[in-house]
């Protein structure tokens, strides 16, 4: 289609010019997230990231509103409102992203530095380039390409925060504050996700929930000689292991309790099968296995189901166990284990945590003292059913730009704010995607943005937004006001 070709050419030109330059300027800002910079407010880098983005976008949309939201003690955010162009759709397109970054870290190679952008061929290296500073610049580029080529599009609004890397501590506040201005939303773009390869379009349709707790087992007031006590006094680590066995089978790592499982929707299973057929052994081959260790289940589909929809437990820390060089013949007084559990997208995390507490603290073994200290929990997210107009335009964009069909995946990670958005926006259509694919190394050294892929992803976003503008009837019926 000629109009789409013109839009693609505009996108490509901008990513080779002003968009790439603006993103490089962003990489230079040491905008560490609030949890990594105790002096973030005085340093002002988060505020600068918002202001620079607003200033650049204003050159593209002079008649739009770009407002930096800032209050003492709260991480700043950027709100924007761009009027519709040639489209009477009553619902808006909403964009979400973040400008805060992980710390620079160590291990950058070949002279690269975290806050010094390095364009090498068709790759951009630098902290925040892929996670996810590119997001805002891609969104503005897609909208600008539509306008430059006269393609109708709905009103666009957005809220970009600066505390995502520290659990979005202020996002709910800013969302509530801007809700009356956001209005009715029919399509949500979240370009802060992953792609499993750079060969097609990907969108994530579910994220797991997460909860954490500390299991405390105490058998003595203080440690005693093991030669005197062992055989009489029970060992606290053994008890802790037995208690965890109540919810997880150690030999298989299976968690079968109905209270911790859900019925997986058939459409998600179908999407996982398709995803498994594409990725195959890549699903289990991406990990740095030690020796002859292998996946719990080598079948790609089974692995995706367990990662995306089954509960999984991990012990992430311990207390009461001395370092090896300090470990003597002592029967320790107690053991504390920090545990993390990923749960199904649709499972209630509060009810799951209460079930775990009951199971681990009931009937104390040998009468020991057992307590459970909840550390926190967050809900998962299962996207509303994909709308026919979206599946058509999403797949068409992937085929036109990549020559391959689009793919839907279920992510094992957690993004709790998506459930917040869904409460605000109802059954709006979601596009959760991104550039965090092979070699992107977000949070690590040599964070990388694939410039060819991001250009195509931007063109795909423009196509999908254009599809909204072409609808004879409103395709997002049932969208909701932010509230």
Secondary structure, 3 states (H helix, E strand, C coil): CHHHHHHHHHHHHHHHCHHHHHHHHHHCCCCECCCCCCCHHHHCHHHHHHHHHHHHHHHHCCCCEEEEEEECCEEEEEEEEECCECCCCCCEEEEEEECCECCCCCCCCCCCECCECEEECCEEECCCHHHHHHHHHHHHHHHHHHHHCCCCECCEEEEEECCHHHCCCCHHHHHHHHHHHHCEEEEEEECCCECCCCCCCEEEEEECEEEEEEEEEECCCCCEEHHHHECCECCHHHHHHHHHCCCCECCCCECCCHHHCCCCCHHHHHHHHHHHHHHCCHHHHCCCCCCCCCCCCCCHHHHHHHHHHCCEEEEEEEECCCCHHHCCCEECCEEEEEEEEEECCCCCHHHHHHHHHHHHHCCCHHHCEEEEEEEEEECCEECCCCCHHHHHHHHHHHHHHHCCCCEEEEECCCCCHHHHHHHHHECCEEEECCCECCCCCCCCCCCEEEHHHHHHHHHHHHHHHHHHHCCCCCCCCCEEECC
